[in-house]
């Protein structure tokens, strides 16, 4: 299985350069590298064209958002496996691209495989997803540290473009479990994520994430459960804001209003997943599954891999 790398970037030229230099050192290299300069006003496009001409560059004159950019790259990719990276993340192992197809062959039930995310300071983004953790199925992942089966993505609804930024990964994981596929966390290969603060607003990302989480509920959660689950999501986000201080609490209505403005579009996209599957997906965050036999028992297994 050939491997494509996709990266979307906005005004982080030097950060992207470091990542592309790292990818050029890997043995073997990926089949192709797709880069989207999403509304960049710095030297990103020139830097890629002059120094990394083997990469396929798409320039969005105005920002479409990371989600639409990734969706477009997934549809253009020629590799069956697509490694999604941020412009500030890259694999640590030189032989990563040799080992990745073997991993997917060992997990035919997985639509996505995600990896430990090593942050600055030597810590991991998630303490339950480190090289010392046991492999397991997860309810969510990050597009900075994950590989996807392109053929499965093309048969799925895919990333909702209306989300613009944040929460497309849990929504896609839910889609996968709804189609009897899983998202596997693999501890044996690490992705280094520098997680630069350039062009990142934690409050804005909270608003995107909270709004999109609620939109996902309105699109995927079946009746009558959509009402209590919506209430639960709103309260949980409010409690999170309370830990960040008065400013965050005062600005919660910003995303509430933004969510309501998208209700009509959510109803148009509505494609509910059976409640037993939806509920088991919600429980995965605290009750991980470690073996494919247990995955089969709880979610079933797609007919082509059963």
N, C-alpha and C positions, 0 to 999 in steps of 0.2 A: 504494500500500500504506500503510494507516494504521499509526501507531506508538504503542505503549503503553510507558510506563516502569514498571518494577517495582523497588521498594526494600524491603528488610527491615532493621529497626533494633531495637536492644535498648539502652535506657538511654543514648542519645546524642542527647538532645533538641536541644541547640544545634547540634550537628554536622549533624543532619538539617535543621534550620531553614535553615542556610546553603545546603545543596544545593537545597532547595525554592525558596528565593529566586532562586537562579541559574536554575533551570528556568523560573521565571515570567518571566524576562527574554528568553527565546529566541523567535525569530521565524522560522518559525511555531512554536507550542508543540506538544507531542505531543497525540495524540487524547485520551489518558487517562493518569493517574498512579495506580498502585496502590501502597499502602504497607501493610506488615504490621508492627505493633508487637508484637514477639515476646517475650512475657513481661516487658514493660516495667513497672518500678515507679517511674519518674520521671514527668515531665509530658509525655512524648512524645504520647500520645493527645490530651490537652487542647490542646496546641500545634497539632497538625494540624487538629483540629476547629474551633478558633477562628480560625486564621490562613490555613489552606489548605483551605477547605471544598470546593473543586473536586476535591480528591484523594479517591479511594475508600480508606477506611481499614478494615483488618481488625485486630482486637485478639485476640491469642492470650493468654488469661489465664495460661497456663503456657507456657514456651518449647518450641516444636516443633523449633527449629533452623532455620538459614538455608536448608537444602536443601528441607525439607518446605514451608517458607513460600514459596520461589520456585516450587516445583512447583504449589502451589495457585493462585498468582497467574497463572502461565502458562496454567492451565486456565480461569481466569476472564477473562482478557484478551480484548478484542474486536479489537485491532489484529493484523494479520498479522505485523508486526515488533515484537518486544519487546526494548527496550533494558534490560539488566540493569545496575543501579548499586548500589554500596554507599551507605550513608547519608553517606559522606564523599567521594564521587566525582561528577563531572558533566562534560558536554562543554564544551570551551572555545569552540567556534565557535557564534555566534548562529544560523546557518542549518543547524545539524547535522541537524535533523529534516526539512529540505527535501532534503538531500543523501543521507540514509540510504537511502530507497527506490531512488534512482538507482544506488547502489552494489550493492544486492542484485539489481537488474535486470541489472547488468553481470556478476554472479557467480551465475547460476542454480544452479550446482553447490554453492554454499555453504549449509550449514545454520546456520552461525554466522560472523559477522564480528567480529573483535576489533581493538582500536586501541592506539596507543602510550599507555602509562600514565605520566603525568608526576607525579613525586613531589616532595615538599618538597625545596628546595635546587636544583631545576632539573634533576635527573637523571631518567632513565627506569628503570622497574623492570627492564627487560630491554634490554641494550645492542644486541641484534639486532632489537629491535622498537621503533624510534624513527622520527621523521619522516624521517630520513635513510636508513632501511633500504628495501630493495626489498620490494614486496608478495610474500607467499609463504604457502604452506599450512603450518599448525602442528599439533603433536600435542596441544597443551593451550592453555588460555586462562584468563582470570580473569573471574568473573561481575561484577566491579566495572567492567569496561571492554568489554562485549561485547553484541552484538545477535543475536537468534535468530529463525528462522522458526518461528512458532507452529504452523503446519499440520504441519511435519515433526516437531516435538516430540511432538505428539499421536499420531503414528503410530509413535513410538519407545518403547522401555521407559522412557525419561526418567531423571530423577535418582533414584537409589536412596535412599528415605527413611531406610533403616537407617544411612546414612552420617552423618546428623545435621549435620555441618559438615566442609567441606574435601573436595577431590578429586572432587567431582561433575563438574567441568569436563573433566579428562582422560578420565574414564570416558565422558562424553557425546560427546566428540570421537572416541573409539574406536568408539562406537556409530555415529556418523555415517560414518566411513570404512568400517565394516562394511556400511553400506547405500549405499556408493558416492556419498557426499556428503563435502564437505570443510569445514575450518575455515580461513578466509582471514584473514590479517593485512593490514590496510589502513593504510598509513602517513599518509594525507592528512588525517585528522581525529584530534585528540588528546583524550583524557579526562584531566582533572585529578583526581588521587587524593591527598588529604591524608593518608590512612593514619594515622588517629588511633590512639594506643596505648590509649585508653579501652576497657575490656572486651576487651582482646586479651592473651592469654598465649602467648608464642612456644613454650614447652615444651608446653603443652596442644594448641596447633595442630599441633605436630610429631607428637604422639601421634595426633590425629585423622587427619592426612594420611597417616602411615605405615600405620596400621591400615586406612584406607579404600583405599589403594593396593593393599595385599595382598588385601583383599576383592574389589577389581576384578579382580585376577588370577584369583582363585578363581571368579569369575562368568564372565569373558569369555575367558580363555586356554584353548585346546584341549589335550587330552591328546596326547602325554605331556609337552608343553612346560610345562604348569602347574607341574610340580615344579622344574625348573631356574630358571624365571622367578621363582617364589616365593622361592627361595633367594637369587637375585640381588637382589630388592627388599629382603629383610631385611638382607643384608650392606650394601647401599648406604645404607640408613637408619642402620645402626650406624656406618658410617664418617662420615656427616654428624654424628651425635651426638658422635663423637670430636672433631670440630672445635669443639664448643661447651663442652667441659669435662667433668670427672668426674661432676657431678650428672646431666647428660643421659645419660651412659653407664649410670649406676647405675639410672636410671629406665626404660631401654629395655624391661625385662620387663613394664612396666605395659601397653604397647600390644600386646605379644605375647599376653598373657593375654586382653585385650579382643578381639583378632582371633580367637583360638581359640573364644571364647564365641559368635561370630557364624558359625562354620563351617557349622552346620546350615542357617541361613537362606540363606547363600551357595549351598549346594547346591540349595536349593529354587528360587533365582532363576537358577541356572546356565543360560547361553545362550552357548555358545562361538562365537567368531568364527574363521573360517578362518585357519590359521597364516600363510600368505603375507601376508594383510592385516594381521594382528596384528604380525608382524615388521616390515613396512614402516611401520606406524604408530610402532613403537618407534624406528625409525631417523630419523623425521622431525625429531626434536629436534636432531640433528647433521647431517642431510642434507636440508635444506629443499627443497621443490619450488616453483618460481616460475611455472610456466606450466600452463594447463589441459590442454594436450596431454600433458605429462608426468604430470599427475594422472590423466588418462584411461588412460595406458599402465600405471601402477602399481596403481591402485585400481579402474579401470573408471569408468563414469558411469551414474548412475541412468537407467532407461529413459525416464522422462518428460522428461529434459533431454538425452538422448543425441543 
